Amino acid sequence: MVLEPQVDLELETPRLLLRPFTLGDTASLRSLLIDPDVRRWLADGRVLSEADVRKTILRSLKTLTRHGTGAFVIRLRADGAFAGSVGLFPAKLANLGGLELGAAVFPRYWRSGLAAEACRAILDHAFSRVGLGRVLACADAPNFRSLALIASLGFRQIGTTPGVFGAIRWFAVDRP
Ligand SMILES: CC(C)(COP(=O)(O)OP(=O)(O)OC[C@H]1O[C@@H](n2cnc3c(N)ncnc32)[C@H](O)[C@@H]1OP(=O)(O)O)[C@@H](O)C(=O)NCCC(=O)NCCS
C-alpha cells in the first residue's frame, strides 16, 4: 500500500489557519527563508535556491506521510496573509532521534504572539492526535528570540552541541 501525505489537514487557532506545505508554496516559503533576519538563523545566513526549498518541502511531505505531521503554512485568518512557517522535522541530533519543533515568521509579525500561538497548535496536535510522547527543539545560543519562544512553550534544556554561532542549546517537552 502506498501512503499519501495528508495534505488536507487543517489546524485552527484564534488568529491563524495552519495547513501542510505543498510544492505550490515553494515561492512563498522561499520569500520567508531568504529574509535576512530569518535566514541568519534558519540557513546560517545562506540564500537558499528554489531547488533547496523544494527539497525542504518534499522532506516535510515525507514526514507528514510517516508521522502524520510536518511543516505547516501559517496564514492569518483576518486577511489570509502568509505570515510564516511552523512544524515538526526529524531532529538533527543524531543520538536522540524524534521530531523537533521549528518556527519562523516574517519580522513584521514578531512579538505579537503569533509564533507561540502556532507552536501551541502544533504541539497540541502532536500530543493529542499524532500520539508523540516528546517533542524536541533547539536554538543557537545567541538566538534570544527563539530561546524566549521555546521557554514560553514549557521546554526544558537537555543538552548542547557545537554550532556555527557557538553552542546549539537543545530542549524537550513531554506529553502533558
Ligand atoms: C523565533 C521567532 C519565531 C519568534 O517569533 P515571535 O513572533 O517574536 O514570537 P512570539 O511573539 O510568539 O513570542 C513568543 C515568546 O517569546 C517572547 N519573545 C519573543 N521575542 C522576544 C524578545 N525580543 N525579547 C524577549 N522575549 C521575546 C515573547 O514575549 C513570548 O513569551 P511570552 O508568551 O512569555 O510573553 C521569530 O523571531 C523568528 O521567526 N525568527 C527567525 C527564525 C528563527 O530564528 N526561528 C527559530 C529557530 S527554530
The ligand as a MOL file (V3000), in Angstrom:
LIG
                    3D

  0  0  0     0  0            999 V3000
M  V30 BEGIN CTAB
M  V30 COUNTS 48 50 0 0 0
M  V30 BEGIN ATOM
M  V30 1 C 11.8170 32.9560 16.8380 0
M  V30 2 C 10.5720 33.6200 16.2570 0
M  V30 3 C 9.7140 32.5650 15.5420 0
M  V30 4 C 9.7830 34.1910 17.4480 0
M  V30 5 O 8.6370 34.8130 16.9150 0
M  V30 6 P 7.7530 35.8530 17.6960 0
M  V30 7 O 6.5650 36.1200 16.8360 0
M  V30 8 O 8.5720 37.0290 18.1050 0
M  V30 9 O 7.3280 35.0620 18.9850 0
M  V30 10 P 6.0910 35.4090 19.9050 0
M  V30 11 O 5.6440 36.8360 19.7110 0
M  V30 12 O 5.0720 34.3320 19.7330 0
M  V30 13 O 6.7460 35.3230 21.3270 0
M  V30 14 C 6.9490 34.0740 21.9790 0
M  V30 15 C 7.5510 34.2940 23.3480 0
M  V30 16 O 8.8860 34.7840 23.2090 0
M  V30 17 C 8.9930 36.0740 23.8340 0
M  V30 18 N 9.8280 36.9150 22.9860 0
M  V30 19 C 9.7810 37.0000 21.6290 0
M  V30 20 N 10.7060 37.8970 21.2120 0
M  V30 21 C 11.3330 38.3640 22.3150 0
M  V30 22 C 12.3370 39.3230 22.5500 0
M  V30 23 N 12.8640 40.0240 21.5380 0
M  V30 24 N 12.7210 39.5520 23.8170 0
M  V30 25 C 12.1700 38.8950 24.8490 0
M  V30 26 N 11.1770 37.9830 24.7100 0
M  V30 27 C 10.7690 37.7280 23.4610 0
M  V30 28 C 7.5860 36.5990 23.9250 0
M  V30 29 O 7.4580 37.5270 24.9680 0
M  V30 30 C 6.7990 35.3250 24.1600 0
M  V30 31 O 6.8790 34.9120 25.5030 0
M  V30 32 P 5.6170 35.0930 26.4760 0
M  V30 33 O 4.4810 34.3230 25.8380 0
M  V30 34 O 6.1050 34.5100 27.7540 0
M  V30 35 O 5.3700 36.5720 26.5030 0
M  V30 36 C 10.9230 34.7930 15.2980 0
M  V30 37 O 11.7610 35.6770 15.9670 0
M  V30 38 C 11.5950 34.3170 14.0240 0
M  V30 39 O 10.9260 33.9800 13.0380 0
M  V30 40 N 12.9640 34.3410 13.9940 0
M  V30 41 C 13.7260 33.9080 12.8060 0
M  V30 42 C 13.6730 32.4120 12.6120 0
M  V30 43 C 14.1310 31.6820 13.8640 0
M  V30 44 O 15.1080 32.0450 14.4900 0
M  V30 45 N 13.4150 30.6160 14.1910 0
M  V30 46 C 13.7560 29.8330 15.3610 0
M  V30 47 C 14.5960 28.6790 15.0130 0
M  V30 48 S 13.5560 27.2170 15.1330 0
M  V30 END ATOM
M  V30 BEGIN BOND
M  V30 1 1 1 2
M  V30 2 1 2 3
M  V30 3 1 2 4
M  V30 4 1 2 36
M  V30 5 1 4 5
M  V30 6 1 5 6
M  V30 7 2 6 7
M  V30 8 1 6 8
M  V30 9 1 6 9
M  V30 10 1 9 10
M  V30 11 2 10 11
M  V30 12 1 10 12
M  V30 13 1 10 13
M  V30 14 1 13 14
M  V30 15 1 14 15
M  V30 16 1 15 16
M  V30 17 1 15 30
M  V30 18 1 16 17
M  V30 19 1 17 18
M  V30 20 1 17 28
M  V30 21 1 18 19
M  V30 22 1 18 27
M  V30 23 2 19 20
M  V30 24 1 20 21
M  V30 25 1 21 22
M  V30 26 2 21 27
M  V30 27 1 22 23
M  V30 28 2 22 24
M  V30 29 1 24 25
M  V30 30 2 25 26
M  V30 31 1 26 27
M  V30 32 1 28 29
M  V30 33 1 28 30
M  V30 34 1 30 31
M  V30 35 1 31 32
M  V30 36 2 32 33
M  V30 37 1 32 34
M  V30 38 1 32 35
M  V30 39 1 36 37
M  V30 40 1 36 38
M  V30 41 2 38 39
M  V30 42 1 38 40
M  V30 43 1 40 41
M  V30 44 1 41 42
M  V30 45 1 42 43
M  V30 46 2 43 44
M  V30 47 1 43 45
M  V30 48 1 45 46
M  V30 49 1 46 47
M  V30 50 1 47 48
M  V30 END BOND
M  V30 END CTAB
M  END
